[in-house]
């Protein structure tokens, strides 16, 4: 089948045309993509491209040959994937540089334990106290903003926060000297 006929049938939603497209180009596109990225990533990338073509088939505009369109699209997707990976790697390295000393610090593991216990204690709060507390301490909302958002009075907000703090102090009494900065 000629490319123009294949494109026309594909745009009309012809599944056989799509299958022909897939069978004809999938392997060569994967091989081409693997010149830029890993084999596993290249297969996933080509699958996403094929899915994109099927999902946008009605609006598909190909001004070059179908083959050129597919290979150029694959190349652009590979370059975007490389940029994304470089960005993630750069961020990972920055984070690592900031925290690498913590891994050598024995208190680091204690902080992880503390963080887990704080999360659990907050999760164990009654729902209304928990929501109000989270908005206050982590959402950086004023009592008036919380009251407005939850549709309650400012006094109720103050009561819920004080009750949440009371429960948390009891739950985390072993860690209280370290928690002064949070509560």
HELIX and SHEET records of a PDB file:
HELIX    1   1 UNK A    3  UNK A   11  1                                   9    
HELIX    2   2 UNK A   15  UNK A   33  1                                  19    
HELIX    3   3 UNK A   39  UNK A   55  1                                  17    
HELIX    4   4 UNK A   57  UNK A   59  5                                   3    
HELIX    5   5 UNK A   66  UNK A  104  1                                  39    
HELIX    6   6 UNK A  106  UNK A  123  1                                  18    
HELIX    7   7 UNK A  127  UNK A  137  1                                  11    
HELIX    8   8 UNK A  143  UNK A  150  1                                   8    
HELIX    9   9 UNK A  154  UNK A  171  1                                  18    
HELIX   10  10 UNK A  173  UNK A  175  5                                   3    
HELIX   11  11 UNK A  176  UNK A  179  1                                   4    
END                                                                             
